[in-house]
Amino acid sequence: MNISAQAQLDAAVRQDTDATTGHLEQLFSRLFLGLVYPQIWEDPVVDLAALQISPDDNLVCIASGSCNMMSYLTAGPASVTAVDLSPAHVALGRLKLAAAQNLPDHAALYQFFGRADMASNMRLYDRYLRHSLDDQSRAFWEGGSPFRRRLSLFQKGFYQYGLLGRFLGAVHLVARLGRVDFSRLLAARTQTEQQAFFDTEIAPLFDMWLVKKLAGFRASLFGLGIPPAQYDKLAADGGGDVLPVLRERVRKLTCDFPIRENYFAWQAFARCYDPSPDAALPPYLQPQNFEALRSYANRGRIVNQSLTDHLATAPDGSKQGYVLLDAQDWMNDAQLNALWREITRTASPGARVIFRTGGTADILPGRVAPALLGRWSYDDEASKDGSARDRSAIYGAFHLYHFEG
């Protein structure tokens, strides 16, 4: 066990709460030592619109599955530094950076991370990627059981693994118990058909006794990367019941965007990307972005640190963009203020901070000290627009702040 990584995860997740919650938080932090997100569940297209990346921008983000870092690089910033407390996520991000710089063409990149289910991916790794990885990342991907390298996940369907992939597998099992076949949804030609499928096939699943029972457990959403503190915020939006909140989020994922344009829906309902030639993909996997990604991939890096600790090493006024994902939902007031002190110190005038929240409300007012938050302005219009356009549909809201100096 990586003691340092475990200590950092415990510090990030643990709140000053009751003993039962403390035990759940400890379990959650243990799970984050391994791979949680094979794909990130924040829409990078929304992020790119909000960040308005320029060639002089230095960005810092939380890595998760690193689809965000890779997609930001296609816009040609000066640098993108991704941080993550999970050693598995760090290894995944470094593998993606190595692939962008060393695989021979877009077809190989798409095969490895778009299909992620072909035996020849092992040959691509051995020929092009193995020797370009740092020792720690190489040891991660070549480790595993005595009979199988972790890398073999990329020949079996990578997106079906990790904590999120297995959670979605459990969702599909429940759907089969309810005799729901998602292939009809994936073949829908109109959003009217998608809405009809949700109403007749998916919505009734939320009335199943098993689903109601499971949703009542605070550990039930660990597979989505939702710790107890964030579960409570979700439940608060449902008047204390998380089930209606989950139902609405699934409805948005199913109905609010054309199914052919929403790769998050494909990941949820097919556990892969749409294999069609003109399928929706994350920006870093889109063929028209390949040359830009290859050109700028050397401007990306990923480190095994908390965001606050990383920013503490950065010079004053050195950052122009911050991507916090939903990490603030995990934090107590002391952690929030420590983070925002470093963000405010390192921000240049006009810098942007974007983040998501499990609930719909902005969690910063009343918690972050006015002397800090008062130097930032909240962009209400852009936040509402980002919330509406985020195809992942898992979060309550998207938020954008500008640094006034």
Buried (B, 14 or more C-beta within 10 A) or exposed (E): EEEEBBEBBBEBBBBEBEEEBBEBBBBBBBBBBBBBBBBBBBBBBBBBBBBEBEEEBBBBBBBBBBBBBBBBBBBBBBBBBBBBBBBBBBBBBBBBBBBBBBBEEBEBBBBBBBBBBBEEBBEBBEEBBBEBBEEEBBEBBBEEEEEEBBBBBBBBBBBBBBBBBEBBEEBBEBBEEBEBEBEEBBEBEEBEBBBBBBEEBBBEBBEEEEBEEBBEEBBBBBBBBBBBBBBBBBBBBBEEBBBBBBBBBBBBBBBBBBBBEBBBBBBBBBBBBBEEEEBBBBBBBBEEBBEBBBBBBEBBBBBBBBBBBBBBEBEEBBBBBBBBBBBBBBBBEEBBBBBBBBBBBBBBEEBBBBBBBBBBEBBBEEBBEEEBBEBBEBBEEBBBBBBEBBBBBBBBBBBBBBBEE
